[in-house]
Amino acid sequence: MKTTFIYNEEDIRQLVIGALKRRRKTIVFGIAKRLEEAGLANGPVQQMANTIEVVENEWKGVESLSQLRSLVGGRFKNLKEKWTSAGLPLRQHRGDRSGEAVVNQQGWLALSLWVNKQGYEIRLSNLDTPSILEVRRLES
């Protein structure tokens, strides 16, 4: 049986626009650094590189549903539904290491949009960290 996902194009569009606006400085600094490395730009880019590192260090690792709730707030039942529909694992007991997440794209989009509306952005963590995902407060 084939599963078809229906995406709301406007939600996806708003998510992408918001991400580009929030990461504008990082994108501009990254381009400037590459231009300097290629010898196509004049001036120091080290300060810009330092700014990129500071921005990237603002992410906070999240290992569980309760930890996400403590960071972004919201009603537990609503957040639990979004968490599980995104394919993220629940812990049975405190201290359990969660199983590997099999992310559902439609559920992840719903969770991302909800977290975004709470004033945060969210991304999946790298494989070498104990956290499942990472969260940071949006810049005003």
N, C-alpha and C positions, 0 to 999 in steps of 0.2 A: 504494500500500500504506500503510495507516494504522499508525502506531506507538503502542503503548499503554505508558505508564509505570506500574509498580507501585511504590507507595511504602509503606514500613513506617510506619504511623501513629505508632507509639510512638517511633521515631527522630525524626520530625518534631516530635512533642510535646516530647521532651526537648531538642531543639535550640532551640525557641521558648522554653521555660521557662528554659533556661540563658542565652539572649540577654537575656531580660527581667530576670533576676536580676543579670547583669553590668552592664546599662545602667540599673539602678534609679535611681541617683543622677542620671544625666543626664535621665531621664524626669521625676523629681520636680522637679528644678531648672527644666526647661523649662516645666512646668505652673505653677510658682510665678512664673516670669518673665512668662508670659502673663497670669496673674491680676493681677499688679502693673500691667502695662501697661493692663489693662482697668479698673483702679481698684478691684479687688475684694479686694486683699490689702494689708496694712500691713507696713512694714519694708523695708529695703534688700535688693535681690536681686543687686546688682553682684558680691558675693563668690561667689554661686552661679554667675553667668554666667562668671566667671573660672575656676571649677572645671570647668565644661563645656569651656572652651577647652583646658585642660590635659589633660583626658581625651581629647579628640579629637586632640590632637597626639601621642599615644603610638603612633599607627599608623605602621608601616614599610612603604614601598613595595617590591613584589616584581616584578621584570621577567622572571625566568626560573625554571625548575624548580630549577636548582642553587642559586639564591639562596634559594628557599623551603626547600630541604633544609638549607642552612646555618643558617637561622633556627630551624626547628622540629625538625630531626633526622629520623630514620627511615631505613629502607632505601631505596636509590635505586630499585630495580626496583618495589617496592610503590608508592612515591610517584609514579613515572613513569606507572604504570598508572592511578592515580587522576587525575593531571594530564590525561592524554590523554582519559580517559573523560569528564572534565568539559568537554572541547572547547577546552582551552587550548593555544595553539600552542607548538611546540618550536623552539628556535633551531638552525640548521644549523651556525653558526660563532659563536665568541665575538664579541660586538659587533653581531651581526645584530639588526635591529629586528624584533620578532615581528609576524606578521600579526595581523589582527583576530581576536579570539576569538569563536566562536559557541558560547555556553555551553549545554551539555546539562544540563537540570535534575536528572536522576537522578544523573549523574556529579558535578555540583557539590555535591549533597547528601552524597554519599559522601565527597568530598574535605573538605567542611566538617566533617562528623562526625569524620573521622580527625584533622584539624588540632585540633579541639576536644579530642579525647582526649589530644593531646600537650600540652595546657595553653595553647592559643592560640585566638584567634578570627580569622576571615578574612572579607573582603568584597571585592567587585570595586571597582576604582579608578574615579575619574571619568575622563571622556574627555580632559580637559586635562592629564593626567599621563602620563609615559612608562611607568609601571608598569602591569602587568596587574591586580594585586590588591594588597591591603594586609593586613598581619598585625599583631596585637599580643598580648602575653602577657595571660592571664586574671588578674584580681585574685584574690588568695587570700582 
